[in-house]
Amino acid sequence: MPIPFNLSARHKGFNRAEVVDQNFIEFVQLWQGEARAAPHDGEAVLPGSALDARGFRELLESQLISRHLDLMARVLRVQNKVFYTIGSSGHEGNAMVARLTRHTDPAFLHYRSGGFMAERFRKIPGMDPVMDSALSFAASKDDPASGGRHKVWGSKPLWVLPQTSTIASHLPKALGTAVAIEQARRIGHQLPIPDDSIAICSFGDASSNHATAQTSFNAAAWTAYQKLPAPVLFVCEDNGIGISVKTPTGWVAANYQHRANLDYFFADGLDLAEGYAQVQRAVEHCRTTRRPTFLHLKTTRVMGHAGTDFEIEWRSIEELFAVECSDPLLRSADIALASGLYSKDALLDLYEATRKRCFAAAEDADSRHRLTSLEDVMAPLAPYTPAAVKAEATRADYAEKRLAVFGGEAKLPEKLPPRHLAIQIGQALHDLLAKYPEALLFGEDVAQKGGVYTVTKGLNKTFKGSRVFNTLLDETMILGLAQGYANMGMLPIPEIQYLAYFHNACDQIRGEAASLQFFSNGQYRNPMVMRVASLGYQKGFGGHFHNDNSITALRDIPGLVVGCPSRGDDAALMLRTLMALAKVDGRVCAFLEPIALYMTKDLYEAGDGQWQFDYPAPDQAMTLGEGRLYHEAANDLVVFTFGNGVPMALRAARTIEKELGWQVRVVDLRWLAPLNDAFIAAQAKTARRIIVLDEGRKSAGVGEGVITAIVEGGCGATPMKRVVGADTFTPLAGAALLVLPGEADVVAAARGLAAG
């Protein structure tokens, strides 16, 4: 395609948006090709093309909408009317992917997806991609995608799940969604989309190198290798650069073209007439074979990464010239004119009409209300409807299923003698899988083995491999699968084998699962209950990786519910509440199971059996934030704690009572996020002295939150000490107990309060 003028002369002002804009106008004005007779709607736009005339016209319109949204954003950002300038210019060919897929194919898009979105809007009459996008650019409260919380490509009716500025973190949940589409059939779950849907996931060439992308490709190939369907279309939009770091020429093809069980297709995203058939082949292959498919889409980036990226400072004029020569809109203009579908004037009229439409929408969006209160901002973050959650948690209308699962009336867990934590968690999971046919439990070693600590023993046999199953050893994909199942209306219960392993995959909860309700204004959600074997006191076994006490990484995640039981009956009640929170309010929940208490049966002396409890009947549950009190009337000393700290504090209390004559109340918090500040303050107000026993680390631990609640509740003058773990990793053997708080430390703290 010859360029009829000197593009490089335009760089004297270095305003790339103006240059790109003027390039298109002059390209059309100076075009000297020969136009053929215009094809009819159903005829090929150019001889040999799989794209017909009508399809081309609509794709061109989508490309122009995307381009003018970019140009509008660059102009209006300096007037504080637009708050996001990462553009799609050069990537407009992704509109072909939108046209060749359905609006019921869940789409997880990276930020250069303006063309895709404009084209997908055609799937439902009456929707306006320009106004919706303008509202998002302007952070308007009326933005139908995020309600003004972020510029996202998202739409509930169009099944585009909002992503923010993701760097490959959305790939695991896209693959998880594809797996879930097929899993639904195996468990008899009714999907919210057609059974032959595929999941679409776009990302850049630079992002393809990210560890999260690599784990997704590996998991996709691992799935296909076992002949398990996973209809995900990975769309790598290769523009050859990541902000300012160039991708080596040919790298994407060399890296992905020959990967086993990841089916590779190439398409020219710069040329609608040429690329359409190539994209079509990839989409049809993915839909019919149900295999993971990698579409390598050639694109370019004709403006900087964002409005603040002044490329002239680090790219030569010659390089910028070459990039602008590859602008896909120039090729589309050439097709439009050569096909005879448009005259020069008609094409320029369409171009300017699109510009006018985008600017008018932006001015309208700027006049709308924005978020002006903290309550508005946080409204979709952590929904909680206590009455509905309680009703769901105590719902016990599945008696026949329970009888079948447990093997008869006499074997129901509430009919059995008191048992310890591991057994009661396992019984509760049997109960919940019976109650919720859409629930799935999965993770490393959870199936036939029953987990490292046999907590999930028997579940695989009872509920079969379609509902209780092992995954590959990859925490990122475990949590990606969980999000995919949640997207398809299931209730996932992923297990992370140890708390230390969660840190390998933290962003799947922090950046993805927990943020979805917030950035979709409550339209999408990722309900799940993540079980994590946690905390220390394993008598020196396993060192840091098996004794991780870093709870802070979880408590810092906005909207996440974190529960930690110390005994079996509480665990069963809390699991019911967590599942109800997920089911009713779509909450993302973490359940920290203290490993050292799994098998604990005794409290004070060997054989006393005082840490075994009756299983609660299925119509009982616990309110979120509800603590447990031991020796409620005691007020000489109040110990706030959780998890392993509870039996530890009770044992220490005996010594303190004997030595100091104090009556000791122990407060088991049970819920670590959100902390129940009012409950903590109420307990502190009746205390003469306070100890905060936190088995986590000194810095940023749960104890800091407890003390803050006490002080802000007006009890800061009460004599108080904190007993916490050291700011270090946990070593092996007996040295582990040097860094974790113990009973003697609690007693010593009480002595200090007595002396003070």
N, C-alpha and C positions, 0 to 999 in steps of 0.2 A: 504494500500500500504506500505509494509515494506521498511525501509530505510537501505541500505546495508552497511552503514559505519557511523562513529562517526562524525557528523557535528560539534559538539561543539569543537572538536580539532582544527578547522580552525580559531577560533576567537582569536588566539594569536596575530595576526597582526592587527585585528580589521578593516581591509578593507572590508567592507561588499560587495562591488561590486566583488572583487576578490573571496570572499567566495562563493557568490551565483553562480558565473561563474564556479568555480571549482566543486561545488556541482553537477551541471548538468553533467559535464563531467564524474566524478567518478560514479555517479548514473548509467549512461549508461554502463560504463566499467564493473561495478560490478553486473549488473543486472543478476539475476539467475532464472527468471521466465520461464514458458513454452509458447512458441509461437505457435499459431494456424496457420492453412493455411490462407494465405492472402486473404481477401475478394475482390471481384470485385468492381468496382467503385460504382455501385448502391446498393451494399449490406451493411448491418449494419457493422460498424467498429468493434463492439463487440456485441455478442448476446443480443438482447433486446434493443439496443440503437436506437434512432431515427436518429442518425447521420450516414451517409453513409461514405464509405471509401474515396471517392474523397473529400467530405466535410471536413473530418478529416484532410487529407493531407494539404488542403489549409488553414484550420484554424491553424494547427500547424505551417505552414510557416509564417502566420501572427503573431502568438505568438512569434516566434523566431525573426522576424524583430523588433517587439516592444522591446523585451528583449535586443537585441544587440544595438539598438539605445540608450537605457538606459546605457548599459555598456560603449559604445563609449563616451557618454556624460560625464561620471564620469572620464574617462581617459583623455579626451582632454580639459576638463575645466581648468586643471592646466596649460595647454599650451596656454590659451586664444584663443582657436580655437572654443570653444563652450561656450555659455553664458546662459545656462538654464539647470538645472539638476533635476527638479521635474520629477520623472519617473513614469512609468506605471507598474513596476515589481510587480507581484502579482495580477494585474487587467487584465491580458491578456485574460481572459474569456469574456470580453466585445466584443471580436471579434464575438462571437455568435450573439449578437444583430445586428451587422453590416451585418452579412451574411443573417439573417432572415428578414431584412428590405430592402427597396429599396434605391437606391442612390438619388431618388427624394423625399424621406421622410426627411424634414428639420431636421437637427440634431444640438443640442446645447449641447456641450460636456464639461465635466470638464477635468482637466489637465492630468488625468491618462487614456488617451484614445488611447494610441498607438496601441493596438490590434485592436480596432474598426476601426481606420483610415487605418491601413494596409489591413484589410479585405475589407473595403468599396472601396478601390482603385481597387479591382478586377472588380467592376461593370462597369468600362469603360476601354476597352482595350487600352494599350499603356501608361497608367499613371504609374508613379514610386513612390511608397510611401517612399522608402528609400532616393532617391535624394531630393524629395520635403521636407521631414522632416529634412534632413541634412542641407539644405539651411536655413530652419527656425531656427534650433539650432545655426547656425553660424551667424545669423543676416545678411544674405546676401541680397543685394539689389535684387537679382534674386529670392528670396523666393516668390513662386507663391501665398502664402496665405496673408502675410502682407507686402511684399516688404522690409523685414528686420527691421520692427518696433517692433516686439515682437515675441517670440516663441508662436505660436498659432496652435491649431488644426483647420484647416479651408481649404475649397476648394469650389470655385464657381461651378465647374462642378459637384461636388459631393454633393452639397447642405448642406455643413457643414459650418454654420455661425460662424466666428471666435469668440472665447471667450478668454479672458486673464485669469489670476488666480482668477477666480470668486469664491465667497463663496455664492452660492445660488442666486446671483442676476440675473442669466439667466433664472430661473424658470418662472417668470411672463411672459416674452416674448415668452417662449416656449408654455405655455398655451394659450397666446394670438394668436400665430400662429395656433394652433389647432382650436381655435374658428373661426379664420379668414377663414380657409379652408372650414368650413361649412357655414359661413356667405356669402361667395362669391356666393354660389348657390342661396341664398335668394335675393341677389340684382342683379343677372345676371352678375356678374363679372367673366371674364375669368381668371382662375388661371394659374400661371406659372408652376404648377405641376399637376399631375393627381388628379381628384376629390376625390379619396379614399385614398389619402395620410394621413399619421399620422405624428405628431411631436414627436421627440425623445429628451429626456432631461436627461443627466446623472449627478450625483453628489455623494458626499460621505456621509457616515452615520453621520459624525460630522456636515456637512452642512445641513442635514435634520432638525436639531434643530434650524436653523437660522430663524429669524422672516420672512425674505423674502420667504423662503421655505414654512413656515407655512401658509403665506397668499396665496400662490399659491395652496397649497393643499385644503385650505378652499374654494377658488374661484372655483377650479375644482369641488369640491363636491357640491357647491352651484349651479353651472351650470348643473351638472348631476341631481340634485334634481328636477330641473325644466324641466328635459327631453330635455335639449338643448345639441346637440352633441358637444363633446370636445375631439377629438381623440388624446390625448397626452399620450405618454408612459414615465412615470417617472421611471428612472432606478437608484435605490439607490445602489451604489456599496459599500457594507458594508465590510470594512476591519478591523473594530473594534477599530479604533483609528483616532484621528484628531491631526496631528503633534505629540504631546506627551500625549494628553488627551484621555484616554480610554473611549470607549462607553460601557456602562453597558451591560453585556451579555444578549442577548435576547431583548434588548430595541427596536430595529427597528421593529421586528415582533410584539412585544407587543403594540407598538404605532400605527402601520399602518394596521395590519392584519384585524382588525374589524371596520375600519372607514367606516361609511355609505357613499355610492356613490363615493368611491375611491377603485376600484377593485384590490385586492391584489393577487400577485403571487410570489412564491419563486423559485429561480433557483440556482443551485450549479455552480458558476462561476469558481470553481477550478477543475472541471471535465467535459471535453467536451462531453464525452460519456453519462454521466448522465444528465448534465445540458441542453443539446440541446433541448430536448423535452419540458422541463420546460419553456425555453425562447420562444420556438415556440408557446406554448399555450398562453403566455402573448401577444405576437405580434399579433397573429390571433384574440384574443379577442378584443384587442384595435381596430384593423382595421375593424372588422365586426360589433361590437356593437357601435363604435364611442364614447365610454365612456372613461373617464380618468382612466388610468390603472397604478398601482404601482408595478413595478417589483423589488423585493428584491433580488439582486444578491450578493451571497456570494463571497467575494474576500479576499485577504490578502495583506500585504505590506511587501515585503521581503527585502527591503532596506529602508534607512531613508527617511523622507519626501522629502528631497533634498540633494544635495551633501554636504551641510554644517551641516547636522543633524547627529551628531555622537551618534548613539543610545546606544552604549556601556556605555555612561556616565549616562544613565538613565533607561536602561533596562538590566535585568540580562542575563547572558549567557544562562540559562535554557529557558528563554522566547524567546530569539533570536533563539535558537535551535528549539523550537516548531514552531515558525513562518516559519523557513526555511523548516521544514518537510512538511509544507502545501503548498509549492511552486507549483503553477498549472503546471509549465513546467515539474516538476518531474512526475506528474500524466500523462501529455501528452506523456512524454517519455515512461512511463509504457504502455500506450495504444498503442503507435506506435510499441513497441517491442512485446507486448502480442498479438496484432492483426496479426502479421506477415507482416505488411506493410513495416517495416524497419528492417534491421539488425543493430547490434550495430555500425558497421563501417559506414553504410549508414547514420544512424542518426547523428553520430558525424561529418561526412563529410558535411551534410546539416547544422549543427550547425556552423562549422568553415567557411563554404562558406558564410553563412549569416553574420558572424562577419566580414569577409574580405570585403564583399559588403558594410557594414555600414561604416567601417573605410575608405574605398576608397571614398565613397560618401562624408564623412566628410572632407577629405583632399581636395577634389575637391571644396567643398563648401567654405572652408577656403581661397581658392585662388581667389574666386570671389570678385567683388566689394561690398563694404558696403556703407551705406549712409554717405556721407561726407559733405553735405551742409544742412543748415537750410531749404532752399527752398525745397530740396528733402524730408526732414523729414515731412514738413508740407503740401506737395502737395495735399494729399487726404483729409486733415482735413476739409477744408471749401471751396469747389469748388464754383465758382461764375462766371457765364457767363452772363454779364449784358444785352447784346443785346437779347439773347434768353429769359431771364427772362422778359424783358420788352415786348417782342412780346407775350409771354404767358399771362402776366398780363393784357394786353390790348386786348387780343383776345375776340371778342364779337360775335362769330358765333353761338350763341345759342338763337337767338331772339324768336323763337317759344316756346322754353322751358320757357323762362322768362315770356312770355305772359300767359302761362298756370299756372305758379307758382304764379304770382301776380294777375291774374284774369282779364287781359285785358290791353289795351294800356293806358287807363286813370289812371289805378292803379299802373303803373310802378313807382318806388320810385323817379326817377328823375323828374317825372311830379307832384309830391306832394309838398306841402309847406315845408319850412325848418323845420328840426326836430332835436331833441337832441341826445346825444350819444347812449343811450341804443337802441332807435328805429333804428338808422342808422346801428349799429352793427347787429341787427336782420335782417334788410333788406339786408345787405351785405352777411350774412350767407345764406339767401334764395337764393341770386344770385349765390353764390359759389356752393351750393349743386345742383343748376340747371345746372351750367357749368360743374361740375365734377361728373358724375354719380358714380364714384368710391369713392367719399368722404363720410365719416361717421362722425357723431357728437354724442358724448356720454359723460356721466359723471353722477354725482349725481344730481337728480331732474331736469334734462334738458328737459325731454320729456313732459309729459302731463302738468306738473306745469309750464314749460317754464323757469326753473331756479329760483333761489332765488330772482333775480331782474327782472324777466320776459324778459330777453334779448333774450332767445331762444323761446319765445312764438310763437306758430303756426307752428314751424318747424316739430314737430312730426305729426301733422295733415296733413301737406302738403307732407311730404316725408316718412311717415309711420315708424313703429317701427323697420324695418330692417335697416334703415339708420340713424334714430335719436332715441336714446334709453337711458334708465337709466342703471346705473351700480350699483353694490353693493358699500357700503360705504368703499372704500379702494383705496386710491390714488396710491399705488404701483401697483395694478392690473389695474387701469385705464390706467396708462402709459405702463404697460406690454401689455395690449390689443392693445394700439396704435402701439407699435412696431410689434406686430404680424400682424396687418392689413397692416402695411407698408411692412413687409416681403413678403406679398402676393400681392403686387402691388396696394394696395388701398391708399387713402389719408385721414388719420385720423385727426380729429379735436377734441382731448380730452379736456374736461373742468375740471380744478381744481377749486373747489368752492371758495377758498380763498388762497391768497399767503402763508399764514402760513401753510396751509395744504400741499403745495408743499414740504416743508422741510421734511415731513414724508416719502417722496418718491423720494428725490433728486437724489439718486444714479441710478434710472432708466433712468434719463437723463444724469447725469454726467458720470457714469461708463458704461452705456450700449448704449443708443440711440445715444448720441453725439460721442461716440468713435468708432462706427462700421465702418464708412467709413475710419477712420484713420487706424484701425487695419486690415482692409481687403484690404487696398491699393485701395480704391474706388470701389471695386467689389460689396459690399453690402452697403445698405443705409437704413436709417430709416426716410423717409420724414414724417413730421407731423407739424401741427400748434397747439400748446398747448395754449389754452385760460385760463387766470387766472384773476379772480376778485381780485383787488389789491389795496394796499396803504391805506392811512388814511383819516382823515377829515370827519368822519361820525357822527360828532356832539356828540361824546362820546358813541355811540352805539357799543356794542360788545367787547370793550377792544382789547387786543393784537391780538387775533385770527382773528378778523375781520378788523383790522387796521394795518396789518403787512407792514412795509416799508423796509424790508430787501431785497434789489435788488441784493446785492453783491453775494448771493448764486447762482444767475443765471449768472451774468456777469463773474464769475470766471470759467465757464464751457467752455473749448476750443471748438470753432466752432459754438457755439450756437448763433442764431440771436435773439435779444431781441428788441421788439418794444413797445412803449407806447404812445398812442394817447391822446390828450386833448380835441378833438372835433369830432363830428360825421362824417364829410366828410373825415377827415384825417383817421379815423378808417377804413372806407370802402376802401380807396385807399391802406392803409397799409395791410389790410387783403388780397387784391388781389395780392399784391407783395409777401407777405409771402407764399401764396398758390403756386404762380409761382416759388418761390425759392425751395419749397418742391418738386413740380412736376418736374422741370427742373434739379435742381442741387442736389436733395435729401437732402436738408437741414432740420435740426431740428430747429424749431422756437418757440419762446415764445411770446405771445401777452398779455401784462399787461393792463388790462382795469381798469381805476380809478373808483372805486365804487362811490365815492363822486360826480363824474361828470356824472354818468349815466343819472340822471334825471335833470341835471342843464340846464336851459333854458335862464337864465338871466346872464348878466355880471356885469353891474354897479349898476343898480337899479331893484327892483322887477318889473317885467312886461316888461322890455325893450327887451326881446327876442333876445339879441345879442349873445347868446351862442347856437343858433340853426342855422343850415347851410343846404344848398341844397345838395341833394344826387348826387354824381358824376356819370355821365353816365358810362356804363360798359366798354367803350373803353379807360378809363382813369386809370392811376395807378401812383405810386410814386416810385422813384428810391431808392434803399437801401442806407441809410445814408443821404438822403435829408432832410434838416431842413426847418422850416417855420419862416419867419421874419415878425415882426410887427413893423411898423415905420422904414422901412429899412434905410432911410437917416439919422436918428438920431444917434449921436455919442458922446454926452456928457456922457451918461451912457449906457452900454450894459449889459443886464441881460440874462444869460444863464440858461435855466431851461427846465422842461418837465412836463407832466402830470398835476396834480393839481396846480403846480407852474405857469403854463401859465396864466390862468385867474387871479391868485393871483398877478402875476407880472404886468399884465396890469392894475389892479386896483391900485396897489402901484405906478405905473408909473404916474397916474393922480395926485396923492398927491405930488409926487416928482417934477413933472413939475410945479405945483402950488407953492410949497414951495421953491424950489431951482432954478426954472427957467430952469431946464435941459430938453433937449429932450432925451427921453429914447427909445432905441431899445430893443425889447424882442425877444430872439432867442429860439424857441421851437426846441429842439434837435430831438425829436420824436423817434430816434433810439439810444438805450442805449448800444447795443453791436452788432457789433463793433461800437465804437464811431467814428465819422467822424472827425479825428484829423485835417485834412486839412481845412475842413469847419469851425471848431471851431477857428483855428488859423487865418483864413482869416477874420472872424468877429471880433476877438480880435484886429487885426492890425489897425482897423479904430476906435477903442474905446479909449476915454480919461480916462474912468474909467470902472471897471468891477465888477459886482456882480454875483456870482454863487449861484443860488437858488436850493437847492437839498432837496427834502422832505424826502429823505432817512436819514440814520444815519450818524453821523459825521465821524466815522471810516470806511474806505474802501467803501465809498459810490460813487455814480456816480460823485459827485462833485470833488473828488480827480482825477478822470480820466480827467475831463474837465480842471482842473487847470494844470495838467501835459501837456495836449495838448497845452494850452496857453503858458506855460513856454518854452516848447520845440519848439514851433513855433516862439520864439524870442520876446515874449511880456511879459516876466516876470517882467519888470520894470514898467508896467502899474499899477497904484493904483488899488488894488483888495481886495474884501472881500467875504467871503463865509457865506451864510445863510443856515443852515442845521438843521436836527433833532438831538435830543440828543441821546447819546448811552444808550438807555434804551428801555424796552418794553413799549407798549402803554397802559395806564390805562383807566379806565372807565370814563364816564361822562366828565365834563368840564376840568378835569385834563389832558385829552388827548391833549388839545391845548397848554398845558404847555411844551410838549416835541416835538411838531411839529412846524416848522417855519410858521409864519403868515405874513400878509401884513405889520403889524407894524414893524416886524423885518427887512423887506426889506427896509422900509423907514428909519429905524434907521441906517441900514448899509450905506445907501446913505448919511445920515447926517455925519456919521463917515468919509466917503470919502471926503466930503466937508470940514470938519474940519481938515483933515490930510494934 
